[in-house]
Amino acid sequence: MPPRSRSGEASGALKSDSASPGREQPRQRVIEAAIDLLTREGRDAVTTRAVADAAGLQPPAIYRLFGDKDGLLDAVAEHGFATFLAGKHVNPDPPDPIEDLRAGWDVAVEFGLANPALYTLMYADPTRTTSGAFKAGMEVLMGRIRRLAAGGWLRVDEELAAQIIHATARGAVLTWLSLREDQRDPALFTTLRESMVTAVTNQRPAVREAGAAGAARALRAALPEEATLSPAEQHLLTEWLDRLTADG
């Protein structure tokens, strides 16, 4: 089955009244009106006139607040990233970092399934990944990856791991949404998720002890088989690792 939908939770977050006095109140009203039109009637229905009517404003207000329709769509996408970020629950010390990775992947997929039109808008334009909320969400992901690395679970470079995790979740949602109802197989999600886990993590931790000292001991033990470094480089690295081990 696909990951458990949290449509009620997500929709509630999208409709939350976070408006502040002054300019932000009509701005938030316009964004929520645009999301409602997007959800009910699709992207083509999100015209400046239709959004203005739905928000109870005159069309020139859209241009004053957002510049143009593209600016409005960017603001809607940013609101989507911020809503997704607000729904993330981060455990700084999960008992099982791989299960934590699976749970985070599921949350990303669930958000896409609960908000298909908004999710498609968020990821339709690659430049939207420069938004502040998107970057903050990626930092949450990088935190999960660093915990995997510190525990010796990470199989690939941290940046590559982030790309694989993000690409598989986004690809799973967008592929699912592109299929007809009769073509949708829930195994798509579990298969892609487990393929992601296999690609980025080890079956057993490469480091038996958490922290820098444990990693230093593991690397120190592997040094005699390392042919890439020169004798002088090996000697210097050994000194550094011995210091880290002693401090631990």
C-alpha positions as CSV (number, residue, x, y, z in Angstrom):
1,M,0.0,0.0,0.0
2,P,1.1,3.6,-0.5
3,P,2.4,5.4,2.7
4,R,-0.4,6.4,5.0
5,S,-2.0,9.6,3.8
6,R,-2.1,12.6,6.2
7,S,-4.3,14.6,4.0
8,G,-6.3,16.0,6.9
9,E,-3.1,17.1,8.7
10,A,-1.6,18.6,5.5
11,S,-4.8,20.4,4.5
12,G,-5.2,21.8,7.9
13,A,-1.6,23.2,7.8
14,L,-2.2,24.7,4.4
15,K,-5.3,26.5,5.6
16,S,-3.8,27.7,8.9
17,D,-4.3,31.4,9.6
18,S,-0.7,32.6,10.1
19,A,-1.5,36.1,8.8
20,S,0.0,39.1,10.5
21,P,-1.3,42.7,10.4
22,G,-0.8,44.9,7.4
23,R,0.6,43.5,4.1
24,E,0.9,39.9,5.2
25,Q,-2.9,39.5,5.8
26,P,-4.0,40.0,2.2
27,R,-0.9,38.2,1.0
28,Q,-1.8,35.1,3.0
29,R,-5.4,35.3,1.8
30,V,-4.3,35.4,-1.8
31,I,-1.9,32.5,-1.4
32,E,-4.7,30.4,0.3
33,A,-7.1,31.3,-2.5
34,A,-4.6,30.3,-5.1
35,I,-4.0,27.0,-3.4
36,D,-7.7,26.3,-3.2
37,L,-8.1,27.0,-7.0
38,L,-5.0,25.0,-7.8
39,T,-6.3,22.0,-5.8
40,R,-9.9,22.1,-7.1
41,E,-9.4,23.1,-10.7
42,G,-5.7,22.8,-11.6
43,R,-3.0,25.2,-12.5
44,D,-4.7,26.7,-15.5
45,A,-7.5,28.0,-13.2
46,V,-5.0,30.0,-11.2
47,T,-5.3,33.3,-13.0
48,T,-4.7,36.7,-11.4
49,R,-8.4,37.6,-11.9
50,A,-9.7,34.3,-10.5
51,V,-7.4,34.5,-7.5
52,A,-8.2,38.1,-6.8
53,D,-12.0,37.3,-6.9
54,A,-11.6,34.3,-4.6
55,A,-9.5,36.4,-2.2
56,G,-12.0,39.3,-2.3
57,L,-9.5,41.8,-3.8
58,Q,-9.1,43.7,-7.0
59,P,-6.7,42.2,-9.6
60,P,-4.1,45.1,-9.3
61,A,-3.6,43.9,-5.7
62,I,-2.0,40.7,-7.0
63,Y,0.6,42.7,-8.9
64,R,1.3,44.9,-5.9
65,L,1.8,41.9,-3.6
66,F,3.6,39.5,-6.0
67,G,4.7,41.4,-9.1
68,D,3.0,39.1,-11.6
69,K,1.4,35.6,-11.9
70,D,4.9,33.9,-11.8
71,G,5.6,35.7,-8.5
72,L,2.3,34.5,-7.1
73,L,3.1,30.9,-8.1
74,D,6.5,31.2,-6.6
75,A,4.9,32.3,-3.3
76,V,2.4,29.4,-3.4
77,A,5.3,27.0,-3.9
78,E,7.3,28.6,-1.1
79,H,4.2,28.2,1.1
80,G,4.1,24.5,0.2
81,F,7.7,24.0,1.1
82,A,7.2,25.8,4.4
83,T,4.1,23.7,5.2
84,F,6.0,20.5,4.5
85,L,8.9,21.7,6.7
86,A,6.5,22.5,9.6
87,G,5.1,19.0,9.4
88,K,8.5,17.3,9.8
89,H,9.2,15.7,13.2
90,V,13.0,15.5,13.9
91,N,14.4,13.1,16.5
92,P,18.0,14.3,17.1
93,D,18.9,10.9,18.5
94,P,16.8,8.2,16.9
95,P,17.1,4.6,18.3
96,D,17.4,3.3,14.7
97,P,18.8,5.8,12.2
98,I,17.8,3.6,9.2
99,E,14.2,3.4,10.3
100,D,14.3,7.2,10.9
101,L,15.5,7.5,7.2
102,R,12.5,5.4,6.1
103,A,10.1,7.4,8.2
104,G,11.4,10.7,6.8
105,W,11.1,9.3,3.2
106,D,7.5,8.2,3.9
107,V,6.6,11.7,5.3
108,A,7.8,13.3,2.0
109,V,5.8,10.9,-0.1
110,E,2.7,11.3,2.1
111,F,2.8,15.1,1.7
112,G,3.0,14.7,-2.1
113,L,0.0,12.3,-2.2
114,A,-2.1,14.5,0.1
115,N,-1.3,17.6,-1.9
116,P,-0.8,16.5,-5.5
117,A,-1.4,19.8,-7.4
118,L,0.6,21.8,-4.9
119,Y,3.4,19.2,-4.9
120,T,3.6,19.2,-8.7
121,L,3.8,23.0,-8.7
122,M,6.6,22.9,-6.1
123,Y,8.8,20.7,-8.1
124,A,7.8,21.7,-11.7
125,D,10.5,24.4,-11.8
126,P,14.0,23.4,-10.6
127,T,14.8,27.0,-9.7
128,R,12.3,26.8,-6.8
129,T,14.7,24.7,-4.9
130,T,16.6,27.9,-4.1
131,S,13.8,28.9,-1.7
132,G,14.6,29.3,2.0
133,A,12.0,26.7,3.1
134,F,13.3,24.1,0.6
135,K,16.9,24.7,1.9
136,A,15.8,24.3,5.5
137,G,14.0,21.1,4.6
138,M,17.2,19.8,3.0
139,E,19.1,20.7,6.2
140,V,16.8,18.4,8.1
141,L,17.6,15.6,5.5
142,M,21.3,16.3,5.8
143,G,21.0,16.0,9.6
144,R,19.6,12.5,9.1
145,I,22.4,11.6,6.7
146,R,25.1,12.9,9.1
147,R,23.7,10.7,11.8
148,L,24.0,7.7,9.5
149,A,27.5,8.7,8.6
150,A,28.6,9.1,12.2
151,G,27.2,5.7,13.0
152,G,29.1,4.1,10.2
153,W,25.9,3.3,8.2
154,L,26.4,5.5,5.2
155,R,27.6,3.7,2.0
156,V,28.0,6.8,-0.2
157,D,29.1,10.4,0.0
158,E,26.7,12.6,2.0
159,E,25.8,14.8,-0.9
160,L,25.1,11.9,-3.2
161,A,23.0,10.3,-0.5
162,A,20.9,13.4,-0.3
163,Q,20.4,13.4,-4.0
164,I,19.4,9.8,-4.1
165,I,16.9,10.2,-1.2
166,H,15.4,13.3,-2.6
167,A,15.2,12.0,-6.2
168,T,13.5,8.7,-5.2
169,A,10.9,10.4,-3.1
170,R,10.1,13.0,-5.6
171,G,10.2,10.5,-8.5
172,A,7.9,8.2,-6.7
173,V,5.2,10.8,-6.1
174,L,5.4,12.4,-9.6
175,T,5.4,9.0,-11.3
176,W,2.4,7.9,-9.2
177,L,0.5,11.1,-10.0
178,S,1.2,10.6,-13.8
179,L,-0.4,7.2,-13.9
180,R,-4.0,6.3,-14.5
181,E,-5.8,4.9,-11.5
182,D,-5.8,1.4,-12.9
183,Q,-2.0,1.5,-13.4
184,R,-1.1,2.5,-9.9
185,D,0.7,-0.2,-8.0
186,P,1.4,0.6,-4.3
187,A,4.5,-1.6,-4.5
188,L,6.1,1.4,-6.3
189,F,6.6,3.1,-3.0
190,T,8.0,0.3,-0.9
191,T,10.3,-0.8,-3.8
192,L,11.7,2.6,-4.4
193,R,12.1,3.2,-0.7
194,E,14.0,0.0,-0.1
195,S,16.1,0.5,-3.2
196,M,17.1,3.9,-1.8
197,V,17.9,2.4,1.6
198,T,20.1,-0.3,0.0
199,A,21.8,2.3,-2.2
200,V,22.8,4.7,0.6
201,T,23.3,2.5,3.7
202,N,25.4,-0.5,4.8
203,Q,23.7,-3.6,6.1
204,R,26.0,-3.4,9.2
205,P,27.7,-0.3,10.5
206,A,31.2,0.2,9.4
207,V,32.0,1.8,12.7
208,R,31.2,-0.2,15.9
209,E,31.4,2.8,18.2
210,A,29.5,6.0,17.7
211,G,31.4,9.3,17.6
212,A,34.8,10.5,16.3
213,A,36.8,8.0,18.4
214,G,35.0,5.0,17.1
215,A,35.4,6.2,13.5
216,A,39.1,6.9,14.1
217,R,39.7,3.4,15.4
218,A,37.9,1.9,12.4
219,L,40.0,4.0,10.0
220,R,43.2,3.3,11.9
221,A,42.6,-0.4,11.6
222,A,42.1,-0.2,7.8
223,L,45.2,2.0,7.1
224,P,47.7,-0.9,6.6
225,E,45.7,-2.0,3.6
226,E,45.4,1.5,2.1
227,A,47.7,2.0,-0.9
228,T,46.5,5.4,-2.0
229,L,48.4,7.4,0.6
230,S,52.2,7.8,0.6
231,P,54.2,6.6,3.6
232,A,54.5,10.2,4.9
233,E,50.7,10.8,4.5
234,Q,49.9,7.5,6.3
235,H,52.2,8.5,9.1
236,L,50.6,11.9,9.5
237,L,47.1,10.5,9.3
238,T,48.0,7.9,11.9
239,E,49.1,10.6,14.3
240,W,45.8,12.4,13.9
241,L,43.8,9.2,14.3
242,D,45.8,8.2,17.4
243,R,45.0,11.6,18.9
244,L,41.3,11.3,18.2
245,T,41.3,7.8,19.6
246,A,43.1,8.9,22.8
247,D,40.7,11.8,23.3
248,G,37.7,9.4,23.0
